[in-house]
Amino acid sequence: MKTVTITICDDDKTLQEFLQQKIRKFCANKNTSCRIICCDSGEELLNLPAPDILFLDIQMSGKNGMETARELRRRHEDTILIFVTAMSEYVYEAFDVDALHYLIKPFSDEKLQEVLEKALRQLQSLSEIKEGQRKSEKPLENQENSKILLVKRGGLSTKVFLSDIIYAEVFNRKVMLHTINGEIEYYGKLTDLSEQAGVDFYRTHRAYLVNLKYVEKYNATTVWLEQGTALLSKKQFSGFVQQYMQYINRQRKK
């Protein structure tokens, strides 16, 4: 694994020093190269490059840790987030920003080691998935069965084949994937998914993205799929029909 960048954001200098010592010892025992950066505030953190792993306090002057985490998540989806705090009341909000763990002060060396091991495993898994994506790059017409989406939720990363997605919809900043294997919900933007999905998908409405593979019928307002329906806006109708016809022609030539 590459050198792991670990940032500690806490306005308590004593805790900064404590965590630095424990993390360096842990990485040395694991033969893992790490670079540790410390900062005192959420504002300072957001001006730094995104770390691989972040230890973040909640109760800080200025922008608190939860506000900082929400802004960080909008910019960087892959940072592994670990809250370190004496405040237990924010534990449920931690799920909203995909925190890996919520360490409540004081915590034992054993608990810190357990969380670090979990973070490194997740980082390794993410690295392997990204490497697999790079190795499996092919011409667009051959990508249907190889392109994958990495969905992060609740500290876990789930691999989803784009070809298994029937359609996606967005509401309250959450994307719901309707797949052949069930539903998967995560925080994200439909625009980002649309850019990843390619020409076999079409944005029929600001809140819907459909996989043309599963379209059964449509009219001027609705697209019926093998499972479920999606809205079709008036301004998207012409583009949808054109792209769907192109999809049908590509399938006929295979």
Backbone as numpy.savetxt, mean C-alpha at the origin, in Angstrom:
# Nx Ny Nz CAx CAy CAz Cx Cy Cz
19.82 -8.56 1.49 18.97 -7.37 1.49 19.86 -6.13 1.49
19.39 -5.05 0.84 20.11 -3.78 0.81 20.19 -3.20 2.23
20.96 -2.11 2.35 20.99 -1.40 3.63 19.60 -0.89 3.96
19.16 -1.18 5.17 17.81 -0.80 5.60 17.88 0.57 6.28
17.06 1.51 5.79 16.99 2.83 6.41 15.89 2.83 7.46
16.28 3.13 8.70 15.33 3.14 9.82 15.32 4.54 10.42
14.16 5.15 10.47 14.03 6.49 11.05 13.30 6.41 12.39
13.81 7.14 13.38 13.18 7.26 14.69 12.70 8.71 14.83
11.38 8.90 14.92 10.83 10.25 15.07 10.20 10.36 16.45
10.89 11.07 17.34 10.43 11.20 18.72 11.12 12.42 19.32
10.37 13.24 20.07 10.99 14.42 20.66 11.66 14.13 22.00
11.72 12.86 22.37 12.42 12.42 23.59 13.80 11.90 23.20
14.83 12.68 23.47 16.19 12.31 23.09 16.64 11.02 23.77
16.19 10.81 24.99 16.56 9.59 25.71 16.03 8.36 25.00
14.79 8.43 24.54 14.21 7.29 23.82 14.89 7.11 22.48
15.25 8.20 21.83 15.98 8.10 20.56 17.26 7.28 20.76
18.03 7.64 21.79 19.29 6.95 22.07 19.04 5.48 22.41
18.03 5.24 23.21 17.69 3.87 23.61 17.36 3.01 22.38
16.48 3.53 21.53 16.09 2.77 20.34 17.27 2.57 19.39
18.09 3.61 19.22 19.27 3.46 18.35 20.15 2.31 18.80
20.45 2.26 20.09 21.33 1.22 20.62 20.72 -0.17 20.40
19.44 -0.30 20.72 18.78 -1.60 20.58 18.69 -2.04 19.12
18.39 -1.10 18.23 18.25 -1.45 16.81 19.60 -1.81 16.20
20.66 -1.07 16.55 21.99 -1.39 16.03 22.43 -2.78 16.48
22.16 -3.09 17.74 22.53 -4.41 18.26 21.74 -5.50 17.55
20.46 -5.28 17.35 19.61 -6.26 16.67 20.11 -6.49 15.24
20.38 -5.40 14.50 20.83 -5.53 13.11 22.18 -6.23 13.02
23.06 -5.94 13.97 24.37 -6.61 13.98 24.21 -8.11 14.19
23.33 -8.50 15.10 23.09 -9.92 15.35 22.45 -10.62 14.15
21.73 -9.87 13.35 21.06 -10.42 12.16 21.91 -10.26 10.90
23.13 -9.72 11.05 23.99 -9.44 9.90 23.28 -8.60 8.86
22.52 -7.62 9.33 21.77 -6.73 8.46 22.37 -5.34 8.53
22.68 -4.77 7.36 23.21 -3.41 7.32 22.06 -2.42 7.49
22.22 -1.49 8.44 21.15 -0.52 8.67 21.72 0.89 8.82
20.93 1.86 8.42 21.26 3.27 8.59 20.14 3.90 9.40
20.49 4.48 10.55 19.48 5.01 11.45 19.51 6.53 11.44
18.34 7.12 11.25 18.19 8.57 11.22 17.22 8.96 12.33
17.53 10.02 13.07 16.64 10.49 14.13 16.13 11.89 13.80
14.89 12.15 14.18 14.33 13.49 14.03 13.38 13.75 15.19
13.07 15.03 15.42 12.34 15.43 16.63 10.88 15.79 16.41
10.44 15.88 15.14 9.07 16.34 14.88 8.52 15.75 13.59
7.19 15.80 13.49 6.55 15.33 12.27 6.92 16.18 11.08
7.04 17.50 11.30 7.41 18.40 10.21 8.79 18.04 9.65
9.73 17.75 10.54 11.08 17.37 10.11 11.06 16.04 9.37
10.29 15.10 9.89 10.20 13.78 9.26 9.70 13.88 7.82
8.68 14.69 7.59 8.07 14.78 6.27 8.98 15.46 5.25
10.05 16.08 5.71 11.03 16.67 4.79 12.21 15.74 4.52
12.19 14.54 5.13 13.24 13.56 4.92 12.83 12.57 3.85
13.81 11.89 3.21 13.45 10.79 2.30 12.69 9.71 3.06
11.79 9.03 2.38 10.98 8.00 3.04 11.86 6.86 3.53
11.76 6.48 4.80 12.55 5.35 5.32 11.91 4.01 4.96
12.67 2.94 5.12 12.10 1.60 4.98 11.23 1.27 6.19
11.75 1.61 7.37 11.04 1.34 8.63 11.02 2.63 9.44
9.87 2.95 10.03 9.74 4.18 10.81 9.19 3.87 12.20
9.91 4.32 13.23 9.41 4.31 14.60 8.90 5.72 14.89
7.62 5.85 15.17 6.99 7.17 15.26 6.24 7.35 16.58
6.58 8.41 17.29 5.85 8.77 18.50 4.55 9.46 18.10
3.55 9.44 18.96 2.29 10.10 18.66 2.21 11.48 19.31
2.57 11.58 20.58 2.42 12.84 21.31 3.67 13.68 21.14
3.64 14.57 20.12 4.76 15.47 19.85 4.20 16.88 19.67
5.03 17.88 19.92 4.59 19.26 19.70 4.46 19.50 18.20
3.60 20.46 17.83 3.36 20.69 16.42 2.45 19.60 15.86
2.82 19.07 14.69 2.04 17.99 14.05 2.23 16.71 14.85
1.15 16.15 15.37 1.31 14.93 16.17 1.57 13.72 15.29
1.89 12.59 15.91 2.30 11.42 15.16 1.23 10.86 14.25
-0.05 10.89 14.67 -1.12 10.35 13.84 -1.35 11.22 12.61
-1.31 12.53 12.79 -1.43 13.45 11.64 -0.27 13.24 10.68
0.92 13.10 11.25 2.11 12.88 10.42 1.99 11.57 9.64
1.51 10.53 10.30 1.37 9.22 9.65 0.40 9.28 8.47
-0.70 10.01 8.63 -1.67 10.11 7.53 -1.05 10.81 6.32
-0.31 11.88 6.58 0.34 12.59 5.47 1.43 11.73 4.84
2.18 11.03 5.66 3.22 10.14 5.15 2.63 9.07 4.24
1.50 8.50 4.65 0.87 7.44 3.87 0.40 7.94 2.50
-0.02 9.20 2.43 -0.44 9.75 1.14 0.74 9.85 0.18
1.95 10.00 0.73 3.14 10.16 -0.10 3.86 8.83 -0.35
3.90 8.00 0.69 4.72 6.78 0.63 3.91 5.59 1.17
3.56 4.68 0.31 2.74 3.54 0.73 3.56 2.43 1.36
4.84 2.35 1.03 5.63 1.17 1.39 6.36 1.26 2.72
6.46 2.45 3.30 7.16 2.57 4.58 6.47 1.71 5.65
7.25 0.92 6.36 6.72 0.07 7.43 6.66 0.92 8.70
5.46 1.12 9.21 5.22 2.07 10.28 5.00 1.36 11.62
5.76 1.79 12.62 5.63 1.26 13.98 5.45 2.43 14.93
4.32 2.51 15.58 4.10 3.57 16.57 4.77 3.19 17.88
5.41 4.17 18.53 6.02 3.99 19.84 5.46 5.10 20.73
4.61 4.76 21.68 3.90 5.79 22.43 3.45 5.27 23.79
3.18 6.20 24.68 2.60 5.85 25.97 1.08 5.98 25.94
0.52 6.37 24.78 -0.91 6.64 24.65 -1.62 5.48 23.95
-2.37 4.72 24.72 -3.03 3.54 24.16 -4.30 3.87 23.39
-4.84 5.09 23.56 -6.15 5.40 22.97 -6.13 5.54 21.46
-4.95 5.62 20.85 -4.86 5.76 19.40 -4.70 4.42 18.68
-4.75 3.32 19.42 -4.41 2.03 18.83 -5.30 1.69 17.63
-6.60 2.03 17.70 -7.49 1.69 16.59 -7.25 2.57 15.37
-6.87 3.83 15.60 -6.54 4.71 14.48 -5.30 4.23 13.74
-4.45 3.49 14.44 -3.23 2.97 13.81 -3.55 2.06 12.63
-4.68 1.36 12.70 -5.06 0.48 11.59 -5.37 1.29 10.34
-5.87 2.52 10.51 -6.24 3.34 9.37 -5.03 3.77 8.54
-3.86 3.76 9.14 -2.65 4.15 8.40 -1.73 2.95 8.19
-2.30 1.75 8.27 -1.56 0.50 8.00 -0.29 0.38 8.85
-0.42 0.66 10.14 0.73 0.48 11.03 0.99 -1.02 11.23
2.26 -1.38 11.24 2.63 -2.77 11.49 2.40 -3.14 12.94
2.72 -2.20 13.85 2.59 -2.50 15.28 2.44 -1.20 16.07
1.96 -1.37 17.30 1.71 -0.25 18.20 2.40 -0.59 19.52
3.63 -0.11 19.68 4.42 -0.39 20.88 4.06 0.62 21.97
3.60 0.15 23.10 3.23 1.03 24.21 4.38 1.06 25.22
4.87 2.26 25.52 5.94 2.43 26.50 5.41 2.13 27.90
6.21 1.51 28.76 7.51 0.89 28.45 7.31 -0.49 27.83
8.25 -0.91 26.99 8.15 -2.23 26.35 9.47 -2.97 26.57
9.43 -4.26 26.50 10.61 -5.08 26.77 11.50 -5.19 25.54
12.76 -5.58 25.76 13.68 -5.84 24.66 13.14 -6.94 23.76
12.51 -7.93 24.39 11.97 -9.06 23.62 10.86 -8.61 22.68
10.01 -7.70 23.15 8.92 -7.20 22.31 9.47 -6.37 21.15
10.46 -5.54 21.43 11.07 -4.75 20.37 11.71 -5.66 19.32
12.39 -6.70 19.77 13.03 -7.63 18.84 11.98 -8.34 17.98
10.88 -8.73 18.61 9.80 -9.40 17.87 9.25 -8.51 16.76
9.04 -7.24 17.08 8.49 -6.30 16.11 9.50 -6.03 14.99
10.78 -5.90 15.34 11.81 -5.68 14.33 11.92 -6.86 13.37
11.85 -8.06 13.91 11.91 -9.25 13.06 10.73 -9.27 12.09
9.56 -8.93 12.58 8.37 -8.88 11.73 8.52 -7.82 10.64
9.09 -6.67 11.01 9.29 -5.59 10.03 10.27 -6.00 8.94
11.36 -6.67 9.31 12.34 -7.11 8.32 11.76 -8.18 7.40
10.93 -9.06 7.96 10.28 -10.08 7.10 9.37 -9.41 6.08
8.62 -8.42 6.53 7.72 -7.74 5.60 8.51 -6.97 4.54
9.61 -6.34 4.96 10.46 -5.61 4.02 11.05 -6.56 2.98
11.48 -7.74 3.42 12.03 -8.73 2.50 10.97 -9.21 1.52
9.76 -9.44 2.04 8.67 -9.89 1.18 8.34 -8.85 0.12
8.30 -7.60 0.51 8.03 -6.52 -0.43 9.11 -6.43 -1.49
10.36 -6.59 -1.07 11.48 -6.54 -2.01 11.40 -7.67 -3.03
11.05 -8.86 -2.56 10.94 -10.01 -3.47 9.81 -9.84 -4.47
8.69 -9.28 -4.01 7.56 -9.06 -4.92 7.92 -8.05 -5.99
8.59 -6.96 -5.60 9.00 -5.95 -6.57 9.99 -6.52 -7.57
10.91 -7.36 -7.08 11.87 -7.99 -7.97 11.17 -8.92 -8.94
10.17 -9.63 -8.45 9.38 -10.51 -9.32 8.65 -9.74 -10.39
8.14 -8.56 -10.04 7.45 -7.71 -11.01 8.41 -7.28 -12.10
9.63 -6.90 -11.72 10.60 -6.46 -12.72 10.99 -7.59 -13.66
11.18 -8.79 -13.10 11.60 -9.92 -13.92 10.50 -10.41 -14.86
9.25 -10.18 -14.45 8.14 -10.69 -15.25 7.62 -9.69 -16.27
8.32 -8.55 -16.44 7.87 -7.57 -17.42 7.94 -8.16 -18.82
6.82 -8.02 -19.56 6.69 -8.57 -20.91 5.97 -7.55 -21.76
5.87 -7.79 -23.10 5.03 -6.94 -23.92 3.62 -6.89 -23.35
2.93 -5.77 -23.56 1.64 -5.53 -22.93 0.64 -6.65 -23.16
0.60 -7.20 -24.40 -0.42 -8.21 -24.70 -0.19 -9.51 -23.94
1.00 -9.70 -23.37 1.30 -10.94 -22.64 1.31 -10.75 -21.13
0.90 -9.58 -20.66 1.04 -9.30 -19.25 -0.14 -9.73 -18.41
-1.26 -10.11 -18.99 -2.48 -10.30 -18.23 -2.31 -11.24 -17.05
-1.58 -12.33 -17.23 -1.46 -13.33 -16.16 -0.26 -13.09 -15.26
0.59 -12.08 -15.58 1.79 -11.89 -14.79 1.77 -10.61 -13.96
0.97 -9.60 -14.38 0.97 -8.35 -13.62 0.25 -8.52 -12.30
0.86 -8.00 -11.27 0.26 -8.13 -9.95 0.16 -6.77 -9.28
-0.75 -6.69 -8.33 -0.94 -5.51 -7.51 -0.59 -5.89 -6.08
0.21 -5.06 -5.42 0.55 -5.31 -4.02 -0.35 -4.44 -3.15
-1.24 -5.07 -2.41 -2.20 -4.36 -1.56 -1.72 -4.42 -0.12
-1.57 -3.24 0.51 -1.12 -3.18 1.90 -2.29 -2.79 2.78
-2.54 -3.58 3.81 -3.62 -3.29 4.75 -3.31 -3.95 6.08
-3.49 -3.21 7.14 -3.27 -3.74 8.47 -1.88 -4.29 8.70
-0.88 -3.69 8.03 0.50 -4.16 8.20 0.85 -5.37 7.37
-0.10 -5.89 6.58 0.15 -7.05 5.74 0.13 -6.65 4.28
0.93 -7.33 3.47 0.95 -7.10 2.03 0.34 -8.31 1.33
-0.65 -8.06 0.47 -1.34 -9.13 -0.23 -1.13 -8.99 -1.73
-0.74 -10.07 -2.38 -0.53 -10.07 -3.82 -1.85 -10.38 -4.53
-2.22 -9.52 -5.48 -3.46 -9.72 -6.24 -3.12 -9.68 -7.72
-3.50 -10.72 -8.47 -3.32 -10.70 -9.92 -4.34 -9.75 -10.53
-3.88 -8.83 -11.37 -4.79 -7.88 -11.99 -5.86 -8.60 -12.82
-5.50 -9.71 -13.41 -6.46 -10.45 -14.23 -7.59 -11.06 -13.41
-7.41 -11.12 -12.07 -8.46 -11.67 -11.20 -9.43 -10.59 -10.72
-9.11 -9.32 -11.00 -9.98 -8.23 -10.57 -11.12 -8.06 -11.56
-12.34 -8.17 -11.09 -13.51 -8.00 -11.96 -13.79 -6.52 -12.13
-13.86 -5.80 -11.02 -13.96 -4.34 -11.08 -13.53 -3.78 -9.72
-13.30 -2.48 -9.69 -12.91 -1.80 -8.46 -13.78 -0.56 -8.31
-14.06 -0.21 -7.08 -14.81 1.01 -6.81 -14.17 1.73 -5.62
-14.39 3.03 -5.54 -13.76 3.82 -4.49 -14.82 4.60 -3.71
-14.61 4.69 -2.39 -15.47 5.50 -1.53 -14.73 5.76 -0.22
-14.89 6.98 0.31 -14.23 7.36 1.56 -12.74 7.05 1.57
-12.05 7.35 0.48 -10.60 7.15 0.35 -10.21 5.67 0.36
-11.17 4.76 0.28 -10.87 3.34 0.24 -11.22 2.77 -1.13
-10.37 1.88 -1.62 -10.62 1.16 -2.85 -11.10 -0.24 -2.50
-12.21 -0.65 -3.09 -12.72 -2.01 -2.91 -12.48 -2.79 -4.21
-11.68 -3.83 -4.11 -11.44 -4.70 -5.26 -12.43 -5.86 -5.21
-13.20 -6.02 -6.27 -14.09 -7.17 -6.40 -13.38 -8.17 -7.31
-12.88 -9.25 -6.73 -12.10 -10.22 -7.48 -12.86 -11.54 -7.60
-12.33 -12.45 -8.40 -12.97 -13.76 -8.55 -12.89 -14.57 -7.27
-12.01 -14.13 -6.33 -11.84 -14.84 -5.07 -12.46 -14.11 -3.87
-13.16 -13.00 -4.13 -13.77 -12.26 -3.03 -13.39 -10.80 -3.08
-13.64 -10.08 -2.02 -13.42 -8.64 -1.96 -12.22 -8.28 -1.09
-11.48 -7.26 -1.52 -10.31 -6.78 -0.79 -10.41 -5.26 -0.73
-10.29 -4.70 0.48 -10.42 -3.26 0.68 -9.11 -2.69 1.20
-8.72 -1.52 0.68 -7.50 -0.88 1.16 -7.58 0.62 0.90
-6.72 1.37 1.58 -6.65 2.81 1.36 -5.82 3.06 0.10
-6.37 3.83 -0.82 -5.64 4.10 -2.04 -6.44 4.99 -2.97
-5.90 5.19 -4.18 -6.54 6.02 -5.19 -6.86 5.18 -6.42
-8.05 5.36 -6.95 -8.45 4.62 -8.14 -7.62 5.05 -9.35
-7.16 6.29 -9.35 -6.31 6.78 -10.44 -5.01 5.97 -10.51
-4.41 5.71 -9.35 -3.17 4.93 -9.32 -3.40 3.51 -9.83
-4.50 2.90 -9.42 -4.83 1.55 -9.87 -5.07 1.53 -11.37
-5.77 2.54 -11.88 -6.06 2.62 -13.31 -4.78 2.70 -14.13
-3.80 3.45 -13.64 -2.52 3.58 -14.36 -1.77 2.26 -14.38
-1.86 1.49 -13.29 -1.20 0.19 -13.23 -1.90 -0.85 -14.09
-3.21 -0.75 -14.18 -4.00 -1.83 -14.77 -3.81 -1.99 -16.27
-3.66 -0.89 -17.01 -3.43 -1.00 -18.44 -4.70 -0.96 -19.28
-4.55 -1.30 -20.56 -5.64 -1.10 -21.53 -6.78 -2.08 -21.41
-6.62 -3.14 -20.65 -7.72 -4.10 -20.48 -8.69 -3.66 -19.39
-8.44 -2.51 -18.80 -9.34 -1.93 -17.80 -9.82 -0.57 -18.31
-11.02 -0.17 -17.86 -11.53 1.13 -18.26 -12.23 1.80 -17.09
-11.99 3.11 -16.94 -12.60 3.92 -15.88 -13.97 4.38 -16.39
-15.01 3.64 -16.08 -16.35 3.93 -16.59 -17.01 5.10 -15.89
-16.50 5.44 -14.73 -17.09 6.46 -13.87 -16.00 6.86 -12.89
-16.10 8.04 -12.31 -15.04 8.47 -11.37 -14.87 7.50 -10.21
-15.92 6.71 -9.92 -15.87 5.79 -8.78 -15.71 4.34 -9.19
-15.57 4.04 -10.50 -15.52 2.65 -10.95 -14.43 2.43 -12.00
-13.75 1.30 -11.86 -12.79 0.82 -12.85 -13.14 -0.63 -13.16
-13.40 -0.96 -14.43 -13.84 -2.31 -14.76 -12.80 -3.04 -15.61
-12.73 -4.35 -15.40 -11.90 -5.22 -16.21 -12.74 -5.66 -17.41
-12.33 -5.27 -18.62 -13.11 -5.55 -19.83 -13.29 -7.05 -20.05
-12.42 -7.84 -19.48 -12.49 -9.30 -19.59 -13.81 -9.84 -19.05
-14.39 -9.16 -18.06 -15.56 -9.69 -17.37 -16.86 -8.99 -17.76
-16.81 -8.11 -18.76 -18.02 -7.40 -19.18 -18.97 -8.37 -19.90
-20.23 -8.37 -19.49 -21.24 -9.21 -20.13 -22.18 -8.39 -21.01
-22.57 -7.21 -20.57 -23.42 -6.34 -21.38 -23.34 -4.93 -20.80
-23.87 -3.96 -21.55 -23.85 -2.58 -21.08 -24.92 -1.77 -21.81
-25.29 -0.64 -21.18 -26.10 0.35 -21.87 -25.50 1.72 -21.58
-26.23 2.78 -21.76 -25.67 4.12 -21.64 -25.35 4.51 -20.20
-25.83 3.76 -19.21 -25.63 4.15 -17.81 -24.99 3.07 -16.94
-24.99 1.80 -17.41 -24.58 0.69 -16.55 -23.76 -0.33 -17.32
-22.77 -0.91 -16.63 -22.01 -2.05 -17.18 -22.28 -3.25 -16.28
-22.78 -4.34 -16.89 -23.00 -5.57 -16.15 -21.79 -6.48 -16.34
-21.27 -6.98 -15.22 -20.09 -7.84 -15.25 -20.49 -9.25 -14.81
-19.56 -10.19 -14.88 -19.86 -11.56 -14.46 -20.34 -11.59 -13.01
-19.78 -10.68 -12.21 -20.25 -10.51 -10.84 -20.35 -9.02 -10.56
-21.56 -8.51 -10.35 -21.74 -7.12 -10.01 -21.97 -6.21 -11.20
-22.20 -4.93 -10.90 -22.42 -3.91 -11.92 -21.61 -2.66 -11.58
-21.36 -1.84 -12.61 -20.64 -0.58 -12.43 -21.38 0.52 -13.17
-21.34 1.73 -12.61 -21.95 2.87 -13.27 -21.13 3.28 -14.48
-21.81 3.77 -15.51 -21.16 4.26 -16.72 -21.63 5.70 -16.95
-20.73 6.66 -16.82 -21.11 8.06 -16.95 -21.29 8.43 -18.42
-22.06 9.46 -18.66 -22.37 9.88 -20.03 -21.10 10.25 -20.80
-20.20 10.99 -20.15 -18.99 11.43 -20.86 -18.00 10.29 -21.10
-18.13 9.18 -20.37 -17.22 8.04 -20.55 -17.78 6.99 -21.51
-19.04 7.13 -21.90 -19.70 6.08 -22.69 -18.98 5.83 -24.02
-18.72 6.87 -24.78 -18.09 6.71 -26.10 -16.71 6.06 -25.98
-15.89 6.53 -25.02 -14.56 5.96 -24.83 -14.63 4.51 -24.38
-15.60 4.19 -23.54 -15.76 2.81 -23.09 -16.06 1.88 -24.26
-17.02 2.27 -25.10 -17.40 1.42 -26.24 -16.20 1.21 -27.16
-15.46 2.27 -27.43 -14.29 2.16 -28.30 -13.23 1.22 -27.72
-12.92 1.38 -26.42 -11.89 0.55 -25.82 -12.36 -0.90 -25.66
-13.64 -1.08 -25.43 -14.16 -2.45 -25.30 -14.10 -3.16 -26.65
-14.41 -2.46 -27.74 -14.33 -3.06 -29.07 -12.87 -3.42 -29.41
-11.95 -2.56 -29.02 -10.53 -2.86 -29.24 -10.11 -4.10 -28.46
-10.62 -4.22 -27.24 -10.33 -5.40 -26.43 -10.87 -6.67 -27.12
-12.10 -6.62 -27.60 -12.70 -7.78 -28.28 -11.85 -8.17 -29.50
-11.40 -7.18 -30.26 -10.58 -7.48 -31.44 -9.26 -8.11 -31.06
-8.65 -7.65 -29.94 -7.38 -8.26 -29.50 -7.60 -9.72 -29.14
-8.72 -10.02 -28.49 -9.01 -11.40 -28.09 -9.24 -12.30 -29.30
-9.86 -11.76 -30.32 -10.14 -12.54 -31.54 -8.85 -12.92 -32.26
-7.84 -12.07 -32.14 -6.57 -12.31 -32.85 -5.66 -13.28 -32.12
-5.99 -13.60 -30.87 -5.13 -14.50 -30.10 -5.34 -15.95 -30.53
